[in-house]
């Protein structure tokens, strides 16, 4: 289980732009720090927005998982690259909105907030809630006509949720817009004048 990069920003062009805006040599020497601070601030804001968008899209009961399983790879003056990373295993379907099975109907689940509760049934095999000897409760489904074995039903991992195309597209747009604003703010702080 490795870290999955959700968003990365190329900084070579941004550093050149910062250098052009800074007039004197002492100010130009501070350009890497200007870009580093702008990148780190942008990464924090983008991570917050990705988490917010993911919470709005997915019917995850444990919303803190999005925050605890994501982190920021901060930029430094020598490594002008910041990234929002996410890491985590496939989640139990029980972590989402679920409804227990009844005598006649299979257990149901809802992964997307925009979707409806759907019965978990495949090939005539209905899903049901069970508790294992270890005490773990999960929604499982039989693999065949026999009583055993059963398979535990899983749902998307946090990296998949945060890396969703819609969430990612909004994050990229926000990142570039925020980075420009942050660079302007940092240059203004360094020069003491409007950039």
Long-range contacts (C-beta under 8 A, 24 or more apart in sequence): 1-87, 1-88, 1-89, 2-87, 3-71, 3-85, 3-86, 3-87, 4-85, 4-86, 4-87, 4-159, 4-163, 5-83, 5-84, 5-85, 6-50, 6-70, 6-83, 6-84, 6-85, 6-86, 6-159, 6-162, 6-163, 6-168, 6-171, 7-46, 7-50, 7-83, 7-84, 7-168, 7-171, 7-172, 7-175, 8-81, 8-83, 9-39, 9-42, 9-81, 9-82, 9-175, 9-176, 9-179, 11-35, 11-39, 11-75, 11-80, 11-81, 14-38, 14-179, 14-183, 15-80, 17-183, 18-183, 18-187, 21-187, 21-195, 22-187, 22-190, 22-191, 23-191, 27-190, 27-191, 30-190, 32-77, 32-78, 32-80, 33-77, 34-183, 34-186, 34-187, 34-190, 35-75, 35-80, 35-183, 35-186, 36-75, 36-76, 36-77, 36-80, 37-182, 37-186, 38-179, 38-182, 38-183, 38-185, 38-186, 39-75, 39-80, 39-81, 39-82, 39-179, 39-182, 40-72, 40-74, 40-75, 40-82, 41-178, 41-182, 42-82, 42-175, 42-178, 42-179, 42-182, 43-72, 43-73, 43-74, 43-75, 43-82, 43-83, 43-84, 44-72, 45-174, 45-178, 46-84, 46-171, 46-174, 46-175, 46-178, 47-72, 47-84, 49-170, 49-171, 49-174, 50-84, 50-162, 50-167, 50-171, 51-162, 53-166, 53-167, 53-170, 53-171, 54-161, 54-162, 54-164, 54-167, 56-113, 57-112, 57-113, 57-114, 57-161, 57-164, 57-166, 57-167, 58-96, 58-111, 58-112, 58-113, 58-156, 58-161, 59-96, 59-97, 59-110, 59-111, 59-112, 59-113, 59-115, 60-91, 60-95, 60-96, 60-161, 61-95, 61-96, 61-97, 62-95, 65-91, 65-95, 65-158, 66-158, 66-161, 66-162, 69-158, 69-159, 70-158, 70-162, 84-162, 84-171, 86-158, 86-159, 86-162, 86-163, 87-158, 87-159, 88-157, 88-158, 88-159, 89-157, 90-154, 90-155, 90-156, 90-157, 91-154, 91-155, 91-156, 91-157, 91-158, 92-138, 92-139, 92-152, 92-153, 92-154, 92-155, 93-120, 93-138, 93-139, 93-153, 93-154, 93-155, 94-129, 94-137, 94-138, 94-139, 95-155, 96-155, 98-129, 98-139, 100-129, 101-126, 101-127, 101-128, 101-129, 107-139, 109-139, 109-153, 109-155, 111-155, 111-156, 120-153, 127-153
